[in-house]
Amino acid sequence: MSHEGTAAPELRSGAEGVQKSRLVKTLRRGDIVLFIVAAVISADSIAVLAGGGPEGLVWSAFIGVAFLVPSALVFAETASTYPEEGGPYQWVRRAFGRTWASIAVIMYWITNPIWLGGSLAFIAGSVWSEYVFPTSAAGDFVVKLVFVWVAILLAIVSLKHGKVLINAGALAKLFVLVSLTATALVHVALHGTAGVDWSAARPTAAGFLAIVPVALFAFVGFEAPSAASEEMHDPQRDTPAAIARGAAITLVAYLAPVLAIVLVTPADRTADTGVMQALEQSYSVFGPASGPLLTITGLAFVYALMTQGSAWMIATDRMQAVAAGDGAFFTRALGEFSARLGTPVRMNVLSGLVATVFLVAATLLVEGTAAAVFGVVLTQAVSTLLISYVVILPAMIRLRLVDDVPRPYRVPGGRTGFTVLASLIYAFVLLGSVAAIVPGVLEGLLGIDYDFLDEWGVSRTSFEVFTIGTLVVVIVAALVGRLAGGRGAARERPLPEPETSSL
């Protein structure tokens, strides 16, 4: 294993040593659990999963057991074996080299600022205006802009202080979801279900293909905390335990609210009902107090969305910053961690600017063909997170097969068990990627009706042009960034290894 892909860690240059000396060990096991809750549990995905009705609940449970649980196991082993800052970037670099690592990580990273500005901000703005404080068109844009940049600010502040706010966001999210589940059960006890047709729970291929991309996107992210591995007190012991607890919480936190929405929402409205709309229905059990309670819950919901975006920014910006510092993304200046804050401020700001661009675009393109095209680009850009695992998972499998290093935690079955589980996850990822890139193709092969124009608002040809175009732009950016970063690194004169290190 002497080539770049699987060699032991290289001796670090003095410049890199200075960067690592700026990392402060601040994350304990409980922080990692709450970080997973903040990042992985997506309230917007819950509404989409519930939109499938009883069948959506069945498929969500199946994918949770068949995909989420194996994912937690294999990522727990890999993250505890390679406790290096940057997480997946380091894994792919070890397995396949810097170029593949740069492609995987830019796909992983770019999803999140686009999702923050093009999706989360709009959900938060809608909830704020409807349940907290009504806003005008201009006021609505200000709320969304503030939402984006406060989320970025929470990623910029030192992790010692930022983790407290992220933890509070995770607890706020659990408060919203527990409130929904508990009051829905009370509502059902008092008024019965909203006419749920349980015969509709019968699984179908069409239902599976409709829900699998959303479910996979909802259930990924257990590796996110590993981006800050060298900011953990004991990553090799704490990461597996934290992922196990986080996975259990995540599975329940998805399935219970989906069930609650199905129970209290009429079948003909589930496709259009979000978490807050379901809460409005179930909170009717409180009578006149339901209004103030909805306002409080709406505030908690908005804050949970904000810290969800921040948690992903903390993770993905660190990955991309480590790539930049390693000469794999344009300039090492983007990889600098602040000496005062210990965070990659320049990369955080870059993410904020990307999020703002998509916020402005989504605000301006609100109707007609332009809006439909933007929706395609937004969907595809967000899907790059799932597509990044097309590279990350083979890297993990390769390292498990050829890199003979101590593994503090092993999945059941050792090397064979790891390979089988990772291959199962990979099959799901490939299926979800095909469904994201060329929707309707699998349905066509199975003889399932799929009205493409009605679903997307553009023709299949236009869709594929923008879909493939989005992927090409991201991959070209990765390759150009790798080339520019490599040349910049080659011009730098390595400094001697520091005599001491805080890590």
N, C-alpha and C positions, 0 to 999 in steps of 0.2 A: 504493500500500500504506500508506495513512494511517490505516486503522482499526485497532482493537485487535488483531485477529487476526494481521496480517502486518506490522505496523510494525516499524521498527528498534528495538533495545532502548531502553527509556525511561531517562532520567536517574534514577539511584537516589537515594532520600531518604537523609538522613544516618543514619537508623536502620538501613536496609538496608546502607549502607556499613560501619557498625560491625560488622554480622554478617559481612560478607564479609571484613573484615580479620581475622576469627578463623579463617579457613580457611588451613591450612598446606599448601604444596605438598610432598607426600611420596610420591606414587605414580609409579613409573617403569614402563617398558614391561614388564619381567618381572613386576612386581607386578600389573599389569593382566591379564596372561596367567593368572597363578595365581588371581586373583580370579574370572576366568571359569570356570576349572576348579572352584574351590570352590563357585560358585553354580550353574552350569548342569548339571554332571554329577550326576545324582540316583540314588543307589544303590537307593532304593526303586523307582524307575521301571524300572531294569534288570531287577529280578525280574518285574515285570508284563509287560515286553516279552518276556522269555524264556518267560513263561507261554503265549505263543502258539505255542511250539514252532518247528519249522523255518519255518512260514509267518510267524510273528511276526518271525523274523530277516529274512525277505525284505522284509516291509513296513517294518520298521525301517530297512533299508538304503535302500529307495525314498524314504521320507519324509525320511531324512537328506539324500539328494542333492537331492530336489525342494523341500524346505522349509528345512532347516538351512543349506545353502550359500547360497541366495538371501537368507535372513535375515541371515547374517553380512555379506554385501555391502552391503545397503541400510542396515543399522544402522551399519556402519562409516562410510559416507558421511555419514549424518545426524549421528552423534555427533561426527565430526571437524569438521563445518561449524558446529555450534552447541555449542561447548565451555563451556556454562554449567552451574553447579551446579543439580541438579534434573532434568537430562536430559529424559525424556519429558514432564514437566510443562511445561517451557519450550517444547517443540516444539508441543504441543497448544495452549498459550496463544497462541503466535504465530499459529497457523493458525486457531483457532476461538474464542479468548477464554478467560477464567478459568473460566466455568461448565463448559464441556466439559472443560477441563483438570482441574477439581476432581473430576468424575465419573470420568474415566479413571484418575486417580492414586489415588483412594480404592479403586477396584477392584483396582488393581495392588498397593496397600499391604496391604489387609485380608487378602488371601490368606495372607500370610507369617506373621504371628503365629498365625493359626488353624492353618496347616499345622505350624508349630513345636510348638504345644501339643497339637494333636489328632492328629498323625500321626507326625512325626519323633521326638518324645519317646517314643512307644510302641514304635517300632522300636528305638530306642536302649535302652530299658528291657528289651526282650525279649532283645536281644543281650547286654547286660550280665549279666542273670540266667542265661542259658544258657551263655555262653562265658567270662565273666570272674569273676563272684562271685554265687552264688545268693542271692536275696533273698526275704523274706517279702512279704506284700501291702503292709504299711505301708512296708517298706524299698523296695519297687518304686516306690511313689508318691514317696518322698523322692528316689530316683534320678532320676525324671522331672522333679520340680520343680527339682532342682539343675541338671539338663541345660538346662532352659528358661532359668533365670536366669543361668547361666554364659554361655550363648549371647548373652543380652542384654548382659551385662557386657562381652563381647568387642566388641560394637557401640558401647558407651559409651566405652571407653577411647580415647585419642587414636589417630588412624589411623596415626601414626608407629609406635606400638607394636602396635596391633591388627593391622596388616597382616602383621607377622611371624607372629602366631599363625594368621591366615587362610592365609597361604602354607604354613605347616606342615600345616594341615588339608588343603589341596589335595594336598600331597605324600603325606600319609597315605592319602588317597583313591586316588591313583594306585598306591600300594604295595599296597593291598587288591586293586584291579582287575588289576594286573599279576600279583600272586600267584595270583589265581584263574585267569587265562588261562594262565600258564606251567605251573602244576601240573596244570591240566586237560589240557593237551597231553601232559605226562609220563604222566598217568593213562591217557589214550587209547593212548599208545604201548605201555604195559605191559599194559593190560587190554582195549583196544578201546573202542568207543563203547557207550553204554547202549542199544543197539538202536534207533538213530535211524532213523525211517522218512522218508527224504528225499522220498518221493512226497507226503508231507503238506506239502511246501514250496510246492505249487501255490497261487498267490494266488487268493483268493476275495473277493467283495464283503463277505461276512459277517465274514471275518477282518480286512479293512481297517477296517470300521466299528467293530469291537471294539477295535482297537488305536490308531486315529487320535487320540482325545482324549488318551490317555496319552502317545503319542509326541510330540504337539505340545507338551504341557505339559513334557515332558522336554527338548525341543530349543529352548525359548525362553529368553531372558535375556541375550543378547549386549549389550543396551543397558544392563544393570544398572550396570556401572562408570561410565557417563556421569553417574549421579547425583552422583558426586564429581569431575566434570570439572575444577572449579577447585581441586582438591586434587592434580591431576596436574602433573608438571613440564612436559610438552609434549603436551597432549591431541590437538592436531591432527595431529601426526606419529605419536604412539605408539598412539593408539586403533585406527586401521585395521590396523596391523601386529599388534597384540596380539589383535584379534578374529580375524584370519586364522589365527594360530597357535592360539588358543583353540578355534576351530571345528574345525581339523584334529584336535587332541587329543580334543575332545569326541566327534567322530564315531567315532574308533577306540575311545575309552574306553567307548562304548555297545555297539558292534557286537561287539568281541572278547569281552567278558564274556558277552553274550547267547549267542554261539556256544559259549562254554565251558560254560555251564549246559546248553544243549541237548545237548552231547556227553556229559556225565557224568551226566545225570539221566534215568532211565527216562521214557518218553513219558507214562505215566499219572501222573507226579508233578511234571511241570514247572510246572503251574499253582500248586502249593503250595510251590515251592522258591525260597528267597531266596538272596542272595549268600552269606551265611554257611553256609547248608545245603549249597550247592554246594561251598564251600571245604572243609567237613567231609568231603565225599565225595572231593574231589581230593587233600586233604592225607593221605589214607590211604597215599599212596606213601611218606610219611616214617616209617611205622611208629609206634613208641612216642613219637617226638618230635612227633607230630601234635597231641597235647593242648596242650603248652606253646605251640606255634606258633599254634594256634587262639586261645589266650588273648591272645597278642600281637596277632594280627590283629584279634581282637574289640575290643581297646582302640583300635587304629587306626581301626576302623570307627566306633565310637561317637564318637571325636574328629572324624572326618571329617564325620559327620552334624551334630555340634554346630557346627562352623565353617561348614558349608553354611547352616545356619539363620542364623548370625551374618552371613555375607556378604550374604544377602538382607536382613537387618535393616539393615545398613550402607547398602545401596542404597535400599530402599523408605522407610525412616525419613527419609533425606535428602530424597527426593522430596516426601514428605508435609510435612516441615518447611518446605521451600521454598514449598509451596503455602500453608501457614499463615502464613508470613512475608509472603506476597504478598496476604494478605487473602482466601484462598480456602478456608480450613478453620478454622472456629470462632474461634480467637483467635491473635493473633500470638505469644502467649507460648509456644505449642506449636512455633513456628518458631525459637525462640532456640537458637543454637549456643553452647555453653559457652565462655567466654573462656579457661578453662584447658585444656580438652580439645579444643576445636574440633569437638565432636560435638553433635547435637541430643538432649541427655539427656532432656528431657521427653517427646519423641516416642518415644525408646527405651523409657522406663519405661511409657508408654501401651501400646506393643506387648507388653511383658512382661506387663502386666495382662490384656490380651486373650488372650494365649497361656495364661495361668494359668486363666482362666475356662473355656476350651475343654479344658484338661487335666483340670480338676475334673469338667466335664460328661461327658467321655469316660470318666472313671474310674467315675462313678456310674451312667451309663447303659450297662450292659454286656449287657443281654439284653432280649428281648421287643420290643414295638412301639416303645417309647421309644428303644431302641438303634437300631432300623431308621430311625426318623425322624431321630435325631441323625446317622446315617451319611449320609442324604440331604443334610442341611444342611451337614455337613462337606464332602462332595464338591462341592456347589454353591459353597460359599464359596471352596474352593480353586480351582474352575474360573474364578472371577472374574479371575484373572491372565490366562488365555487370552482372556476376554471383553473385557478392557481394551484389547486390540489392535484391537478393532472400531472404537475411536476413535483410537488412536495411529497406526495405519497410514494412514488417510485424511489425517491431519494431516501426516504425512511426505510423502505424495504431493502434497498441495496446496503445501507449502513448496517441493518440488522444481520444481513447475510455475510458481509465481508469485513466489517469493522469489529474486531475482537477486543472490546473494551469492557471494563466493569459496568454492570447495569444494576443500580440500586433497587430497581423495581422491574419485574418481568411479568408479562402477561401470562395467563395460564397456557401451558403447552410450550413455553419457551420459544425458540426460534421458529418452529413450525406453527405454533399457535399465533405468533405475531404475524407471520407471513399470510396465513389464512385470513385472519381478521382484517389486515390491511388491504388484502386483495378484495375482500367483500366490500369494504368502504370504497375502494377504487372503482369497483363495478357500479356502485351507486353514483359516484361522482361523474363517471363517463356518461351514465344515463341522464343525469341532471344537466350535464354540459350540452349533450345533443339536444335535449328538450329546450334549452335556453338559446342555443345558436340557430337551430333549424326546427322551430316548433311546428307541429302538425305532421312532420315526417313519420314519426313513430305511430301516430294515430292512423295515418294513411296506410302504413304497412299492416295494421291490425284491422283495417276496414272500418275505422271510427270516423264519423262525420266531424269535420273541423272547418269552420267558416273563417278563413284567415283574415279576410278584409273586415269582417264584423269584429273579430277578436282584437286586431291591432290598428285598424283604421288606415292601413296602407297595403299595397299589393305585396305578394311574396317577394317579387323581384326587388322592390324598393326596400323591403325589410332586410333582405340578405345583403344588399349593397351597404346599408348603414351598419348592419351587424358585423359583417366581415370587416368593413372599414374601421369600426371602432376597435376591433381586436388588432388589426394591422397597425393602427396609430399607437396603441399601447405597446405592442411588441417592438415597433421601430423606435419608440422613445426609450425602451429598455436597452436596445442594441446601441443606439447613439450614445445614451448615457454611459453604457459600459465602455464604449470606445473612448469617449471623452474622459471618463474617469480614469481609465487605464493609462492614457497618455499623460494626464495630470500627475498621476502617482509616479510614473516613470521619471518625470522631471524633478520630483522631490528627492532630496538627499536624506536617506534614513539617518535618524539620530541614534546614539547609543542607547541600549536598554537601560531604563532607570534602575538604580541600585535597590530601591525599595518601592513597594506598591501597597496601596491601602486595600487591595483585593487579594 
